[in-house]
Structures are given as structure tokens and as C-alpha cells.
Amino acid sequence: MRILRGGAAAAAAAWREVVAPQSQSLQSLSRALSSTVKRRAAPQPLPASTSAVRALFDATTGSSHSKQQQQQQQQHSRKSFWRQSSAGFRSSSTGQPWFRLGAMTAIGGGAIASVVLLIGDVVFPQPMRRVVHAVPPATPSHAGPPAKSSQDANARPRCSSGLPLDFVTEAKLLLGDAISFDDSEPGSLVHDLSFHSAPPPAAVVRVVSAEQARTVVRLCVQYGVPITPVGAGTSLEGHTLASCGGIALDMSGLNRVLSVRVEDMDCTVEPGVTWEDLNHTLRPLGLFFPPDPGPGATIGGMISTRCSGPNAARYGTIRDNVISLEAIVATSDDAPVVCTGQRARKSSMGYDLTRLFIGAEGTLGVVTQATLKLQRLPAEIRVGICSFPSIRDAAAASQAFTAAGIQLNRCEMLDDTMVHGLITHHSGSAAVGSLLKKGIENFATPAVLLLEYAGSSATIDEQQRRVRDLLSHHSGREVAAARDPAESQQLWQARKDCLLVAQAMDPNRSALITDVCVPLSRFPEVIGDTKAEIAAAGLLGPIVAHAGDGNFHVLLMFDSENAQEKAAAERIKESIVMRALAADGTASGEHGCGIGKRPYLAPELGPEAVAIMRSIKRSLDPKWIMNPGKILTVDEANTAAWGCAPPTHSCQ
């Protein structure tokens, strides 16, 4: 692409060089323009209708615009042309007449891809295949920049999806079949597993390389189109909903394990790799990646939500297992790629940008590569089941294990409702059902702890002895144990399937899922009060917990058509969060902020912290297009640079 500069003579000569071979009518237009520019006065009238020019461009470039879109564009061009003509074609900032000409030579075959004649503040006619930036008029030193209305960005012609026509045209050219405007997209690209909802995105882009993703971000920055990155769509707080319109950027196609360095115990992967697939690759090498959230989660989604999982009790969360990242940011039209560090296990150089992107939920950039820490597979694993008369007793016992320094691999809690659901509805082996039955048969409203021990045989023997000693102080007992690794795996799979099982317990009801995390000393009190509140409300609400770190989940089942039940579920969720905050805890231990927990950000962290977050967001995403509406609210000032039509629903 080239921009023509150098005065009227050069502009007219270039016009004739590029355009004249295509049409005699455009030669006449060139001569009229040349004469007009030399006089620096109001131009001779150009053709009143753009239909002839539009027909030429359609024939030359193979434009696929519909007749209705052509009519809309012609009407817009006529109105803009005659509005500026009656004003004498003067600059809106200086009042002086001016002209600039921009042209782009062909992409193959000598055909004209796009020609733009900029008269005043109007582009005429509309570009067909590529956008050409015309040179802006010179602004006298005494004059400030042209005033920009907050409505300017939304004044562009738009297609029925609300996206700028220029964006749609260029995206089709650059992305081809990777971009889809089909309303019947797969569910994971339109909604997630959360209670929240939003209309579908205006378009979906499926990328298979980091450079392709960068092209998408460049386009969206240029045209001010919101981007919602999507991985597996397993979010529980609305992170992947296109709540502010724009496009969904499907990153699941970037699913390669790029390298595994056994001697360094690290690997580099693309964001679309799932944690299960990564561990399947690592297992023959005697390695594994510890963070283990819900089934199907991708590494990119795990990083974005700062997730954890049962293994966090021993190995930490995703934050503790990422060495460095590469991410595309929207700081400029070029959409630069940021590398947050090298592969060293620690560094004290500069700001910790790796942790800045972890938990940012795609609001600061799009992660395209991650280097991760790996661990050796344990020599031996044993799984035991302990039973308690109440959820408070089970929570108190888990706290005691940690305080005593017993290093369990996993310490997971299930309340009686969840255990009954697994026994009745889980499709696992009969042996697993039998093990779980032993956990609830001795008490009226029991709770169960699933404990995983790892290490050498001697180490595990010592851990089990110490656990048994503590159980007696909390009314607990060890009631069963998995007999072999296969049975242990089946037991953990049942734990992973708790959400699906809860929904199967009453398939006609909706699920409101929430999580909080509190200090270990407050864990028994907070989870016990929550259990009592759910029982008093008469709702089905199984509770599961990562008891080793004080994080628990509640799955509230309610009739979405019953306003009273829905209100009760939302009230209980609010109560759970406020109870956690009052205990010096957090509104989300691992699900993330997204849409659902956004109202609790300021109450938890304070307005000063939120103001700093907004400053960081503005620095890395000045147009506020990166997953807007997640973590931070969106206001009119943030959307002033958007090129899309404002969404018909609220993204506030």
C-alpha cells in the first residue's frame, strides 16, 4: 500500500497511473480533481451518484456486498458528499478547503483494490476490499486537533451485525474462512457454563497461529471492535460471554505442545492445549503439570482466570506454575507481542509482567504462548476416605492436618448431598460407589474428606499414621481406601464430575455456581454457616471444597421459571460472598471475577486498588476493546473509540 504525497501534480499523475487503465469515467474525475486542487478553491461538481463507481469497483474486486448494503452505502455517500459540498468542502478544524488523495495498488492481477478520495472529513466512495489511510490535512500550529465527538466512532457505515463495514470487508479478505458471521455457532463460543448470559458475538474468528491472532487484534484495534478471547468455554463467571458485542476470538486451535525440556522440567505450550492433554503427553516422560481444574479447561483459560484445583494444596495455583508468557496487546495499531520473561525459575528484573497477565481474564491482552513448570510423578500414591458427622468437623480436621505440617497431595471435601448424588447419578464403577457409601453410612448429615498421599512407601505410612491420630480429635474416622491406581483414578474422576452430577440430580433446574476462599482458621465457621443457610432456604445446594486451602464451591439448583427460587439462590450467593469477605477472605478463590464477581471487586480490594487496575487497563488497552465488561465496568468514555454499534444490551 502506498500513500500519494507531493502536491497536486503528483497526486493527479498517480491517480492517472493507477486508475486510468480501469475506466474513462475515472480519467474525467482525475482531470477535474487536478484542476480543482491547483486552484485551491471549491471543486467542480463530481458525479452526483456513486452507482457507476460502485459498479466498477464491484466488477473489479469481486465485491460480495448485497444489494441492500450497496444501497445503504450509496445513500450514506450521497448525503455525506452533498453535506460537505454545501459547506464549500472546508476543513472542520481550520475552515480552509483541502484535499488529499490516497490509493492502494492491486493485490494480484493489476486490479484496483481500493481508492479513497478524502474531501473534508468525508471518505468518498467507501473502500471495497482494503482500507486506505488518506493523509490528514495539515493543521496550522495555532490550531488544536479537530474536535472528536464521542459519536464519531459509531458514525461509520455498519452491517447488520453492528460491525463496521470496512472491518467486515478487510477481515474477510485477510482471514477468509477463519471468520464466521453464522448465527448457529457452537454453544461454547456463545455461552459458557455460568449462570450468566449475553447475546452471541457479531462474529467468531477461529485462529490456528499466533500471527493470525495478531492480525485479528490489529484489525480490532484499528476499527475499535471489542474482542472476547475464548478457550474451552468452561468459564463459571461469564468470562467468555461477548457481553459488549464485537467478536469472539476462538483460541482452541492453538493447541500444540511446542517443546518439553525434561532436564529443565519445563515446557512451552500454546494456550489452546488442555491440561489433560498436556499431562497425557508428559506422563511417558515421568512428568506432570500440577494445576488441575475442571475437565476440559485450556491452559490459556487457566492462566486468564488464575485457576487452581485440588493439587493446589501441595503445588500451588497456576500463578506458582507459570514461568513466562507471550501475549498480544492492544497498545497500538501494530498490536505488539510482549514477552514477560525468560525461562529462569526466578528473576528480580523489573515489574512482574507474568503475574500481571495471570488472572487478567483477557482484559489486558491475548496470551499466545506459555512456559510452565513441571513436576516429577510421585513414586507412589494412595487415596483414603475419611467420614465426619458434619461439614464443620470435616473442615476443622483439614485445618488441623495443615497446621500439623502433614503434606497431603490433595484434601477434598464433599457434603452429604454431593456424596448421595455421586452414588446415585455418577456413571463410574460400582467400586467407587461402594467406597463413597462407606463415607456416609455412619452419620445423619455426614461430610467426607478424600485424602491423597504421595511419596515413598515409608513417607506415606508416616503421613497416614499422623492423620489417624488427628481424626480422633475431630470425630472422624478413616473408612475406606482405593485398592489400586485405577480405583484411585476413578475416585478422582468422580470428584471432577461433581458439577455434571449436581445438574443430573435435577435436570429441570438451573445451576448457580459460586466459590469463595477464606483463611483456614475461619474455614469451619464459614462453610458450616453456609450449609445451614442453604438447608433453611430449602434449596438443593451441594457443597464441594478444596479443604486444604480453604476454598469451597456451592452449586445452587433452582427453577429458572420460579422468581422466588431464583431470588433465593441469588440471595444465598450474595450472603456467601459477604460472609467470606467478613472473614478476611475473597469473593473467588479460583473461578475468577468475570461478570458475576465484578460487583465485589471494590468491596474486597478498595476503590484505590480498582483505580490502579483501571489505569493499567487504559495503558495496555487504550481503546478498552480487550474483553470489556470483565473485572472492570465499562462506561461511555471507555467506548468512545469503538467502531461497533453500541450493543442493544448493557455491558455495564
N, C-alpha and C positions, 0 to 999 in steps of 0.2 A: 504494500500500500504506500502511496506517496501523497504528500500534500503539496499543492502547487502554490508557489510563492513568487515574488519578484515583480509585482506590478501588473498593470492591466495588459500590457503587450504579452508578457509571459503567460498570464492566465488565459488570454484568448488563444494564444498559439497552442498551449497544452490542450485546451478544450477541443480545438480542431483536430489535433493529433490523435486524441483518444476517441472522440465521439463521432467526428465527421464520417468515418467509414460506415457507421451504422445507419445514418439517416440524414436525408436532405433537410428535413424539418429541424433537426438539431443544429445543422450548419447555419440556418437562418437565425436560430436562437443565439448561436455563438456570436454572429455579426452584430446582432442587436445589443448583446451584453458588452462587446468590445467598445462599441460606440458610446454606450452609456457610461462605462467606467471612466473613459477618457474625459468626459465632460464633468464627472463627479456631480451629476445632477440626477433628478428623478428619472428612472429608466423609462424607455419606451414600453408600452403595454406588451406584456408577454401573453401567450395564448391563454384565454380565459379558462379553458377546460384542460385538465391534465389527462384526459382519457387517451389521447393519442400517444402521449409519452408513456403512460401506464401500459398501454398495449405493446409498445415497443419493448419495454423492459420485461414484460411477461414473456413475450416471444423469445427474447434474447437469453433470459436467465432461467426459463422454465419455472417461473413462479407458480406456486400452488395455492395462492390466495383464492379464497372463494369469492364469488360474485358479490355477495353481501359485504365482505371485508373490503373489496375494491371500492364499492360504492361509498362505504363509510370513510375510507381514506381520501377518496376524491372530494367528498363533501368537506372533510376537515381541511384539505389543502386549499380548496377554493376559498373557504371562509378566512383562513389564515392569510392567503395571498391578498385578497381584496381588503382585509382589515389593515394590513400593512401598506397597501397601495394608497388607500385614502389618507394615510398618515404621512405620505411622502417618503416611505422607505428610510426612516431615520432610526438611528440607534436609540434604544430605550434609555441608555445611560448618558449619552452626550448630546443627543438631539441632532447629530450630524449624519448625513447619508453615508453609507458604507456598503461594501460588497466583499465577499470572499468566496472563492471557488475551491472546492475540494473534489478530487476524483481518485478512484482506485482502479488500477488496471486489472485485466482479466485474470481469473484463476482457470487457466487452461483454455485453449481453443480461441483465444483472442476475443472472447465475448466480454461485454461490459458487465461487471458485477454490480456496480453501484455508482451513481453520480449524484452529488449533492450540490445544489445551489443555495447558499445561505444568504437570504435577503433580510436585513434587520435581525430579528430574533426568530425567523421562521425557516424551517427546512422545507425545500420545495423542489421536486416532489419527494415523497417518502422513499427511503432506500429499500431495495428489494432483497438483496442477498447478504450484504455486509454493511455494517455501519461505517461511515467515513467521517472522521472528525474534521470539520472545517476550522480554519484558523480564525480565532475570535478577533473582533475589531480592536484596534489599538485604543487604549484608554488614556486620555490625557493625564498628566501627572497630578493635576489639581482635582481630578475626579476620582471618587471612590469606585469600588467594584459595583456592577449592576445589582440593584436590589433583587433579592430572590424570595419569592413568595413560598410559603410552606406548601402551596398547592402546585408549584411548578412541576415537581416530580410526577405528580399524578395527572398532569395535563397531556401526557403523551397518548397517542392512539393505543388502544388496548384491544386484545382479542377477547373472546367470550370468557376465557379463563381468568381474566383480570391481569394477565401478564402483558408487559409492553410488546407491541407487535414486532419491534426491532429485535427484542430479546428472543422471541419465538423464532423469528426468521434466522437469526445468526446461530441460535442453539441447534436448530435443525441442520444447518449447514455444517457446523463443527462437530456435533455429537451424533448425527444420524439416528440410527435405531436405538441408541442408548437413552434417548429422551422419549418419554411417552406422555401423551395427554389423555390416555384412555381412562375413563371413569371406573372401569372394572379391574383396578389394580388389586394384587393380593392383599389380604387383610393386614399382614404385618407392616405394610407400607402406609396404611391408612389409619390404623389404630393399634394400640398396644394391649398389654394385659391389665391395664389400670382401670379404675372406676371412672376416669375422666374421658371426655370425648371432644372432638372438634371435627369440622368438615374436612374432607380429603384435601390433599395438596393440589395445586393447579397443574402440576406436572411431577413426574417421577423420573429421575436420572439414575441409571444403573451404571456404575463405573467399574472398570476392571484394572485400572492402573492409577498410580498416584498422579501422573501427569494429566490423565483425563479428569481426575477430581480437581486438579488445579485449574484446568480450563473452565470447569463449571463455576468455581469460586470467582475466577476472573470475570466471567460474564455477569455473575450475580452482583459483584461489586460495581461493575460498570453501569448496570441498569438499576441498581437498588432493589434487587429481588431477594426476599428472605430465603434462607437455606435451613432445612431441618435434616441433620445427618441421622441416618437410620442404620442399625445393625441387624440384630435378630428380631427386634420388635418385642422384646420381653420386659420392657420397662414397666414399673409399677407406680410411677408418679407422673405419667404423661410426657416424659422427655421427648418422645419421638412423634408426638402429635404436631401437625403443622398448624398450630393454633393461631398463627398470624398470617396464614396463607403462604404463597410462594411455592417453592419446590421441595420435594423430599429427595435427599441425596442418599441413595442406597449403596452402602459401603460393603455389603456382604460379598461382592465379587472380588474384593481384595483379600483373598483368603489363603495366601501362601505362607508357609514357614520358610523364611528366606535363608536362615543359617542357624545351626546349632553348634556351639563350641563346648565340647564336653570338658576339655581341660580347664576352661574358664567358668564352667557351669552357668552359661547364659545362652540366650538365643535371641534372634531378631525375627519378628513376625509382622505381617500386615494386620490391619485392625479387624478384618472380617473372619479371622480364624476363631473358632470356638475353643473354649478351654478344654472341652472333652477331646476334640480332635488333636489339639496340641499335646495333651498328655498321652494320647494313643501313639503319637509319633515319638515321644520321649521315652516311653516305657521300655522299649528294647535296649535303650542306652543306659538304663538304670537310673533315670532322672524323672522328675515331675515338676510341674508348676503348681504351687500350693493353692492360690485363691480358687475357691470352688463355689460360686453362687448357684442360682437356679439353672436347670437344664437348658442348653442351647445358647447361653449368653456368649457374646463375642468379646474378644479382648478389647476392641475399641469401645464397646458399651460398658465393659467393666471399668476401664480407665475413666471414662466420662462420668460415671456415677460414683466413683471411689468405693467400689463394692468390696465385699469380703467373702463370707461363707463360713462353714463350720471349722475349716482349718485355721482360721484367723486366731484362734485361741493359742496356737503354738507358733505359727509362721507369720502372723500379722496380716494386714489387709493388702489390697492391691497397691496402695501407696508405698508399702515397705518392700514391694517385689518388682518395681519398675526402676530400671537404671536410667534410661533416657528415652526421648521421644523425637519424632519428626512430625511437624504439624504445618498445615497451610493456614495462613492468617489473612484477614481481610483489611490489612492496614493501608493498602493502596491498590490501584487498578492492576498491578502486576501480581497480586496475591502471592507474596513471597513465602518460601518454605523456611521454617525455623527449626534448627536442631538444638535441643535443650542440653546436650552434654555428650561426652564420650562414653566409653564402656567401663571406666574405672568404677569400682564398687563404692567409692566415696570421693567427694570433691568439695573444696571450700572456695571455689571460684565463682564470684558474682551471685546474683539472685538465683534462687532455685526455681527455674522455669519449668522443670519437670513436674514438680508438685503444683505449680500454678495451673497446668492443664489437667492434672488429675482431679476429677471431681468438677470440672468446669462445664460438663454436660453439653459440649459442642458450642458453647456461647462465646468462646474466645478463638476457636479455630477448629480445623478438621484434622484429627490425628491420622497419619498415613503409615506410620511405622513405629514399632515399639521394641526396645531391647529390654529383656526380662531376666530376672534372677531365677535360677533353678536350684532344686534340692535333690539330694540322693534319696532313692526309695529306701524306706526303713527295712532293716533285716527281717523283722517280724512284726506282725500286727495282730492284736486280739481285741475283740469287741464284747463288752458286757452290758447287761441291762440291770438297772437298779430301780426299785419301786419305793414310793413315798406316799404317805397318807394325804398330802396336799401339795399344791403347787408352791406354797411358801416354804415348806420343808425341803422340797427339791432344790429351790433356789438358794436356800441357806446352805445346803450341802455343797453345791457347786462353788459358792463363795469360799467355803472352808477348804476345799481342795486347792484353790488358787492360793489362798493365804498360807497354806502349809507348804507351798512350793512344789506340789505334785504336777509334773509337766505332762498333762494329757494331750494327745493329738487332737481330740475332739471331745466336747462335752455338750451334748444337745438335749433339750428338754421337750417333752410332749405332754400336753394336759390330757385328761381322761377323754375329752370329746374327740381329740385328734387320734388318740390310740384306738378308740372304738371305730372311727372312720376308716383307719388303715386296715383293721381286722375285717371289716365288712366290705369295703369297696376297693381295696388295692388288689391288683391282679398279680401280685408277686407270688412267691412259693408258699405252700402250706406251712413250711417250717418257720418262715418269718412270722406268719400269723400266730403260730403256736408260741413263739418266743414273746411276742407282744402281749398275748393273753396272760402270760405269767406275770407281766408287769402290772396288771390292774386287778387281778383276782383277789387280792388280799385287803383292799381298801374300798370305801364307798365312793370317794371322789379323788382317785389317786392321780399322781403325776409320775412320769418315767424319765430317767436320765439314761441316754445312750452314751457310753464311755468308750473311747478308742485309745488303747495303749500301744506304743510303738518303741522299738529299740531291740536290744538283745534280749534273750530269754530271761537272763538274770535281772536286767533292768525292769522288765515288765512284771516279773514276780514281785519285786520290791514295791513297785507302784500299786499293784493290786492289794498287797498287804496293808499299805498305808490307807488306801481308800476304804477298805473294810473296817479299819479302826475308827475312821471318822463317821461312817454311816450310822453307827450305833448312837452317836450323839445327835442325830437328826431324824430319828425314827425311820431310817431307811434300811433296806436290805438288798443284797445282790441276789437276783432271782434267776438269771439265765445268762448264757454266753453263746456266741456264734461258734459253731463247731469247726469251721474251716474258712479259708479266704473267700470261697464262693458264697457262703452263707453271710459272711460279713458284708460283702458287696451288695447282696440282695437287701440286707437290712438298711444300708445307707441309701440305696436307691429308693426304698420306701420313704425314707426321710425326705429325699429330694422331691418326691411326688406329692408332698402334703397339700400344695395348692390345688392340684388337679383332683385329689381325693376330696378335699373340702367342697369343691364345686360339684363333685359326683354325689355327695351326701344329700344335696338338694338342688338338682339341676335346673329347677324352675326359678331359682333365686340368683340375684346378682351378688358379686363379692366386692366388698370394700376392704382393701388390704392396706395395712399400715404397719410401720415399725418405729420403735424408739430405742434408745440405748441410755443406760443410767450407770452411775458408779456402782461397783459391785456391792458396796455396803448398803445401798438403797434398793438393790435388785429384789430381794424377797418382798419388801413392803410394796413396791410399785406394781410388781406383777401380781401379787396377791389381791391388791385393791382393784386392779383391772379385771381379774377373774370374777370378783364379787359383783362388779358393776354390770358386766355382761349377763351374768345369771339373773340379776334383778330386772334387767330390761327384757328378759325372755327371748333374746335373740340367739341364734346359732352362731357361735364365735370361737372356733378352735384357736388355741394358742400354741405356737412353737417358738423355741428360743435357742440362740447361741449362748447357752448359760455361762460358758467360760469367759465371756467378755460383757455380760450384762445387756445383751441385745435381744429383744423379743419382737415377734410378729403376731398380729391379730388378724384373723380372716373373718370379717363380719358379713354374714349372709343375710340378705333382706329381699323383700319383694319390691322390685323397682316400680311396680304399679301402685304400691301402697305408700302414700305420702307419709303416714305416721311411722311406718317401719324405716323408710328412708331417712326421715328426720332423726329417728332414734340412733341409727347407725352413724350418721354424721356427728351427732352429739357425743356419742361414745368415742369416736375418733378424736374429736376436739379435746375431750376430757383426758384421754390417754396422753396426748401430746403435752397438754398443760401440766399434767401430773409429772411427766418426765422432766419438763423444764424446771418445775418447782424443786425437783430432786437434784438439780445441777446436772441434768442430762441433756440429750439432744433430741430434736424432733425427728431425726432419721439417722439410724446407725449405718445403713448400707443401701437403702433404696434410692437415696438422693433427694434433691429438692424439687426439681421439675416444676410442675404446675401445682401439685397438691400440697406441698410443704412450703411453698413460697410465702404464704402469709405469716409463717412463723420465723422467718429469717431475722427480721428486725427484733422481735421479742427475745430471740435467743442470743443474738450477737450484738445488738445495739445499733442505733442509727449511724454512728460514726463508722463502724465496720462496713455497713452496707454502702455508705457514701464512698469509701475507698474502693469497694468492689465495682461500683458504677464508674469510677474514674479509670480503673483498669480496663473495664469493658469498653469505654469510649476510646482508650488509647489503642487497643488491639482491634477494635471493630467500630470505627467512627461512624459508619452508616447504620449500625445496630441491626445488621441483617443475619448474624450468626445465631441460629436457633432462638429468635427473640421470644420473650414471654416466659422463658425458663430461668429460674433462680431470681432474676430481677424483673420488675414490672416494666412495661413499655408505655411511654407517654407520647404526646403529639410531637414534641421536639425530637424524639428518637426516630420517628418515621418520616421526618421532613425530606430525607434523601431517598425514600423508597420510590421505585418506579412502578410498583404494582398498584392496582386499585386497592383502597383500604378494604380489609375483609368485612364481610357482612355481619360477622360475629365479633365479639370482643376478644382481643388478645391481651387485655389488661390484667 
